[in-house]
Structures are given as C-alpha cells and as structure tokens.
Amino acid sequence: MAFGAAAVVGNVGGGRLSDALGTRRSLMAALVGLVLALATLPFSAPHVLTMFANLLLWSACGFCLGPIVQSGVVAAAEEVAPDAVATASGFNIATFNFGIATFSAIGGVLVAGPGILMTP
C-alpha cells in the first residue's frame, strides 16, 4: 500500500517537476534519487525501517520518470512532427511496458536464483 502511495506521489510529482524545471533537469533529479535508492539497497535491506524508507524513495523516483519522459516526448513531437504526437506518445508508453515486462522477467530469474540482493 505504501509503495503504491509513493508511486502516486511520484507520478503527480514527476508531472509537476517537469512543468517547473523542464524535461532534462527533472529527469536528472529523478534519476539521482533512483540511483541513491538502488545504491543504498544493500545497506538498508537488513533493517526494516530503513528498507521501508528506501522502498518509498525508490517508488516515488521510479514512478516519476514516466510523466517526465512523456512530457518530453510530446514536446519534441509537437516541435518536430505535430501530426505524429499521438503516435510518439503511444510508442513511448509501449516502450515503458516492454521494459517493465522484460526486466520483471529478468528480476524474477535473479530472485529465484542468487536472491533479492542481486537485483539491480
């Protein structure tokens, strides 16, 4: 439940961040937060509270990427190919879904084999 709530915060925050800072700066901020969450995973995993906080950061930063990238894709399409905005938007979402499916499968193999700490 908390992971989902943090994801909602990330989605809304990503859109607002993109509007306020632009695509590149907000994308960098989100990626820095995501890298910090993933880099501290081995250190926070043994402790329930730090792992919980880490998962909230991971969720918020990870789910804020979608709206940021989507606004950048739409802005670029409006500039380069105004008639293809819907197509560009659709390809962006399809790419996200392909990545989710592919890396969920890879993560499942890693968790089943060497364990959760081996997941990126």
N, C-alpha and C positions, 0 to 999 in steps of 0.2 A: 504494500500500500504506500509506504513512504517513498519507494523507488519511483512509483507511478506519479506521485505528487511532485517529486523533484523533476520528473520528466515534463510534466505540465508547466512547471515554473521555467524550465529550460526552453520549452517551445515558445512560450509567451516572451520570455526574456530575450531569446535569440532574435525574434522579430523586432522587438523594441531596440535592442542593441544595434541591429543592422540599420534601422532607421536613424538612430542617433549618431553612430560612428562610421557608417558605410560598411560595405561588404568586407573589404580587406582587413581593416582594423578589428572589427568584431569577430571575424574568423580567427585571427591571431589570438585574441583574448580567449575565445572558447577553446582553441587547441592547446594553449598554455595550461588552462585549467584541466583539460582532459589528460594531458601529459603528466601533470602533477598527481592527479588521482591514480593513474596507472603506475607511475613510478613509485608511489608510496604503498601500493597494494601489498607487496611482500612484508612490509613493516607493520601495516595496520591489520593484516589478516589474523594474527594470533589474539587480537584484543577486540572484543565485541563492540565497544563504543566507538573506537577509532575506525573500525571496519564499517560500521553503520554510517559514520560521518563521511568516510571515503566513498561509499556507495552513493550517498546523496550528491556529492560533488561530481562523481562520475556520471550519474544520471542527468543532472542539470546541464553539465557541459556537453555531454554527448548528444542530448536531445535538442540542444540549442543550435547545433550545426545545421539541421535541416532547413529551418526558416532562413538562416543566414545565406546558405548556398542558394536556396530557391529565389530569394530576392535578388541575388547577384545574377543568376541565370536569366530571370525575367528582365532585369535592367539591360543586360547585354543583348538579349534577343530583341528588345524594343529598339535598341540603337542599330543593330546590325541587320536584323530581318524582322521587321514589325509584323509581317504576315505569319510568322512562324513562332510566335510567343507560346501558343498552346502546345505546339509540338516540342519546343525546347523544355517547357515545364514538364510535359509528360515523360520525356527522356530522362530528365533529372530524377523524377520520382521512381521511374523504372530502375535506374542505376542504383539508387538507395536500396530498393527492395532486393535487387540482385546481390548487393553486398551483404545485406542482412542474412539472406538465405545461405550464401556461400560461407560466410565466416561463422554463422551459427553451426553449420555442419563441421567446420574445422575445429571450433571450440568444443563441440561435443566429443570429437575424437580425442582431443587433448585431455579433457576432463576424465574420460573413460580410461585413458592410458596413464600418462605421467601424473595427472592431478591438476587441481584448480590453479595452483601457483604457477603452472607452466603456460597458462593462457595469457595472451598479450593484453 
